[in-house]
Amino acid sequence: MQRSPFPLRDATRLMLARGVRAFGDGFVSLLLPLYLLALGFTPFQVGLVATTTLFGSGLLTLLAGLHAWRFRLRVLLLAACVLMAATGVGLATLHAFWPLMLVAFVGTVNPSGGDVSVFLPLEHSLLSRSVHDSQRTAVFARYSMAGTLCAAVGALGAGLPAWLGPPLGLSPLGALQAMFLLYAGLAGLAALVYRTLRPEPKPVGDEPRSALGPSRRRVYLLAALFSLDAFGGGFVVQSLVALWLYQRFGLPLAVAGSVFFWMGLLTALSYLAAARLSKRIGLVRTMVYTHLPSSLCLLAIPFCDALWQAVALLFVRAALSQMDVPTRSSYVTGIVTPAERAAAASVTAVPRSLAAAASPALAGWLLGVSSFGWPLIAAGATKIVYDLLLLAMFRRVRPPEEAPPRRDGSTPAHGRSASRGPGAPRPLPPA
């Protein structure tokens, strides 16, 4: 059996660092709009900061992935921690609009539900090297679950300023600034974890001399398909689903919060189920066969006559719709060469984030036109098209752990697919 160049304990450390960062993202993403309003900014200015944060995070993630092959990934992770600490300090100390816009653009504040940040391509590349191919999906599942659960706890931590501010003698504004300093402190904690990672092995001779080499076309096709999926998902972001439940059934926002908490718990547990299922039917089939039923739930929800029916379908969808998260990450890093993994992770993640930002405004317009639930219909239909295209185009492109054994009993090395598919890389020249 092929041995991994990294010990399994490095994967555990990466999960710990992911949890630390997710906890900070959980409360900062909720407190930032309130903080900007407390500084006297208008809602329009708050929206500009949020949009700037989204595009800045996407651009920085893309740059990190495309140029990570030039540097040691552990060094880049430590540099990203310095940037994260500077982001927290900048948010806590700067009060003018344009300096805060600059911090939003170059900083590490995560504006999305997923992890779109400079850390993502670096951690994904190291995580895929930390274990053997047969363990990769299970590790990505635990990694995703750690991020989801810690982000949920971090969201609960957004209430700390109201609880601890008065006893500590802090003003409301001072309590919010203290939370951003806590965010900076979490960067230091993450850096301590990254420092314990083993040094990376030297690149081998057949690795490409650019960010994306033989797998370029394959990665671009996946990025386009994942963007279609994210565009559909933008129609059903949590805030808009909560708004529709209120319009259609009069569901109070406090009760909606409990509903979404249990949905998040089901989603986190589904990551582990995805890893087990992928061992039986493969990564692509796991992504498609779990995603299709969840999309059908979206199509059915607008036709529900009672609140309990809609909530039940939302729970079923929550247990299925995100099973493609760890399998997608594992698949992307499994079908490319080791040197391309950081670039592949960023190139497939950043367009998803930008595509998801394009549809909520359209969903809001649809909700204003009718309370029927047209955004859910649009989301379900778009996602079904994505599922069918992914299955048709990539069902024969398999990662190494799904490849049939060779005549000598060995399996293909990291990054070599089991069969040639769309954009399949040509055989690499000998070193």
N, C-alpha and C positions, 0 to 999 in steps of 0.2 A: 504493500500500500504506500502511495506517495505521502511523504511527511510534509507538514506545513512548515515554512520557514519561520513562523512565529508560534510561541506557545499559546495554548488556549487561554491562559490567564490574561493575556493582552486583550482578548475579546471582552473579558469581564471588565477590565479597566475602561475600555472604550464605552461599554454600556453604562458604567458608573459616571463617566464624564458626560455622556449624553443625558443622563438623568439630572445631573446638576444643572446643565444648561437649560433643559426643558423646564425645570422648576422656575428658573429666572424668567424664561420666556412667558411662562404661564401668568405671572403677575404683572410683568412689565407691559405686555400687550393690552391688558385691561386698564392699567393705571395711566398709561401715557395720554390717552385722550382727556381723562379727567385732569391730569396735571396741566396740560396745555390750556384747557378752559380756565383753570385756576389762575394761570398766568395772565389771563385776559385776552387770549386769542379767540377769534371768531370760529364758528363751526366750519366755515369755508377754509380757514387757515389750518384747522385741525385735519381736515380732509387732505389738504395739500401735503402736510407732513406725512400722513399715512401713505399717500401715493408715492411720495419720494422715498419713503422707507422701503416700500415694496420693490420699486425699480432699482434702488441702490443695492438692496440685498441680492436681487437677482443678478445684477451685473457683477458684483463682487464674487458671488458663487461661481459664475461662469468663468471669470478670469482665474480664480483659484483652480478650477478643474482643468482648464486648458494649459496652465503653466506649472501645475504641480509636479509634472514629471521631471522638471529641471532641478528640484530641490528635495531634501529629506522631508518627508511628510511630518515627522515629529517636530521638526523645527518650525514648519508652517503652522502647526496646531498651537505651538507656544506663542507664535507671533499673533495668531488670531485671538488668543486669550488676552494679550496686551491690548488689542483693539477693542475687545469686549469690555475690559476694565475702563478704557478711555471713554467708551460710549456711556457707561454708567456714570462716571464722574462728570462728563460733559452735560448729560441730561440733568444732573443734580445741581450744577453750578451756573449754567447758562440760562438766561431769561429772555433774550432777544430772539425775534423770529428767525432771521437769516442764519445766525450761528446754530440754532437748533435744527434748521433745515440741513445744514452741512453735516451735523452729527447724524441726522436721520439717513442721509445719503451714503456716508462712508462707514457708518456704524454697523453693529451686529443685531440690532433689535429685529426680532422675527415677527413680521406682520401677518403671517398666514397660519392656518391650522397645522400644517406640516412643518417640517424643518427645512426651510429654504434659507440657508446661511452659508457663510464661508466654510464652516466646519463640515458640512455634509459631504462634499466629494472626498475630502481628506479622510474622514472617518470611514466612509464606505470602502475606500481603497484599502485601508489598513485592516478593516474588519474582514474583508474577503480573503486577505492573505493570512489571517490569524488561525484559520481552521482548514481542514481538508474539504474538498468539494462536497463530499457527502454530508458534511455538517453545516455547510454555509447557510442554507435556508433556515434551519433551526436557530442559528445564531442571529440572523437578521430578524427573525420573529421576536426573539427575546429583546433585541436592541430596540425594535419598534414599540414593543409593549412597555419597556422602561421609559421611553420618551413620552408615550401617551399617558401613563399613570402619573408620572412626575409633573407633566404639564397640568393635569387635572388638579393635583395637590397645589401647584403653584397658583392656579386660578383661585382656589380657596384662600390662598395667602394674600390675595388682593384686598381682603378685608382687614388685614393687620393695621393699616394706618388708622382706621376708625376705632379699632379695639385698643391699640397700644399708644396711640398719639396722646390722648388726654392724661393717662396715668404717668407718661414720661414728660409731660409738660410741653409737648410739641404742638405747634399750630398745624392746621390741616395741610398747608403747603409744606411745612417742614417735615411732616410725617411722610408725605409723598416723596420728597427729596431723599429721605432716609432709605426708602425702598430702592431707589436707583443706586445709592451707595452700596446697599446689600447686593444688588445685581453685579456691581463691580467686584465685590468681595467673592462672589461665586465664580467669577473669572479666575481669581487667584486659586480657588479650590480646584477648579478644572485643570489649571496649569500644573498643579502638584500631581494630579493623576496622570497627565500626559507625560510628565518627566520620568515616570516609572516604566514607560513602554520600552521594549527592547529596541536597540538600533536596527535599522532596516538593512537587509542584505544588499550588496552591490548589484546594480542592474546586470542582467545577462546579455549576451551579445545579440540575441535576436529581437530585443525589445525595440519598438519603433523610436525614431529620433524626432518625433513630433507628438503632440497631445493625442491625436487620433490617427492611427496608421491604417492597418489593413481592415479594421472594422468600421471605418468612417461611415459608409453608406448604410450599414446595418443600424448604427446608433442614430443616424438622422431619421431613418424610417420609424424607429421606436419613439423618438422625440415627437414626431408628428402625430403618431397614434395616441401617445400619452397626453398630448395637448388637447386632442379631441375629447378624450375622457374628462380632462380637467375642465374644459369649457362646459361640458354637460353638468359636472359637479357644481359649478358656480351658480347654477339655477337653484340649488337646494342647500345653500349655506345655512347654518343653524339659525341665524337671526331671521332669515326670510321664511324658513319653515315654521318658526315660532310665531311669526306674524300671520302666516296663513292659518295656523291652528287657532289663533285668536279671532281672525276674521270669520272663519267657517264655523267653529264650534264654541267660541267664547272662552277658550282655555286661558286662565290667568297666567301671567308671566312667571309667577312664583312656582306654580305647578309645572310649567314648561321646563323650568330649571331642573326639577327632579326627573322629568322624563329624559332630558338630555344627559343627565348624570348616568342613569342606567344604560342609556344607549352607548355612552363612552365606555362603561365597564364591559358591556358585551363586545364592543369593538376590540378592546385590549385583549380579552380572552380569545377572540377569534384568531389572533396572530399565531398562537400556539397550535390551534387546530389546523391552520393553513400549512404549517411546517409538516405536520403528520400527513395531511392529505397529499401534499406535493410529492412525498416519497412513493405514494401509490400510483398517482396518475400523471405526474410531471408538473413542472412549473406553469407552462402555458395553459394547460387544461385546468389547473387549479385557479388561475386568474380568471379564465373565461367562464368555467362552469359554476363558480360561486358568484361572479359578477352578474351574469344573466338573470338569475332569479331575483337578485336585489333590484335590478332595473325594472323587472316586471312588477315588483312591489310598488315602485314609484308610479308606474302607469296605473295601478289599481287604487292607490290612495285617494285621488280626487273623486272616485265613485263611491266612497264610503259614506253611509248615512249616519253613522254614530261615531262618537269620539273614540270609543274603545277599539273600534275596528281600525281606525287610522293609526292609533298608537301601537296596536299589535303589529301592523305591517311595518311601521317604523322600527320596531324592535327586531323583526325578522331581517329587515334590511341592514340594521346596525350589526347584526351577527354575521352578515355575509359580505357586505359591500367593501370592507377594508381588508379582506383576506388577501387581496392582491398587493398590499403594501409591502410586506416582507418578501413575498415571492417575486414581485417586480424588481426590488432592489437586488435580490439574489440573482435573478435572471440576467439583469443588465451587466453585473460584474462577472457573471459566469461565462458569457458568450463572447467576451472580448479578451485580449491579451492582458497580462498583469499591468503593463505600463500604461494601458489605456483606461484603467478602471476609474481613476479620479476624473478624467475628462468625460467619460461616458456617464458617470453619476451626475455631473453638473449639467451636461448638455441635455440630458433627459429630464432633469428636475426643474431647471429654470423656465423653459417654455411652458411647463405645466402651471407654474405659479402665475405667469403672465396671462395665460389663457383663462385661468380661473378668475382673474380680475376683470375679464371682459363681459361676463354674463350676468353678474348680480344686478347691474343697473337695468338690463333688459327684463330680468325676473321681477324687479320692483315695478316696472311699467306694466307688466302683465297682471300683477296682483292689483294694481290700480284700476285696470280695465274690468276685471272680473274676479270674483272670489272662488271660481270653480277649481283652480289649482293648475292652471296652464303651465307654470314653471316646472311642476313635477312631471307633467307630460313631456315637456321639452327635454328635461334632464333624462328621463327614462329612455326616450327614443334615441337621443344622441349617444347614450352609453351603450345601447344595444348595437348600434352601428359600429361603435368602437370594438366591442367584444367580437363581433363577427369578422371584422377586418383583421384583428390581431390573430384570431384562430386560423384564418385563411392564409395569412402571410408568414406566420412564424411557428406553425405547429410542427414543422420538420426541422427547425433550428433548435438543437438541444444543447444544454450545458454539459460539461464533461461527466458529471455524475450520472447522467441519463444515457450516456453513450454505451452501446453494446461493447463487451470486451473485445480486444484485438485477438488475433490468433495466438499471440504469445501470452495472453491472459492479462495484459496491462490495459489501462484505460487512457484516453487522451489526456494530455497535460492541461493545465489551467489555461482557459481562454480559447481552447479549440472546440468548435461545435461538433456535434455528432453527425450532422449532415449539412450540406450546403443549401442555404435558403436565400431569401432576398438580402442582397448586400453581403453575402458570405465572403469572408476574406480569402484571398488566394493563399496558397501555401507560402510561408515565409521563406526567404532565401537562407541558405546555410550561413552560419556565423563565419 
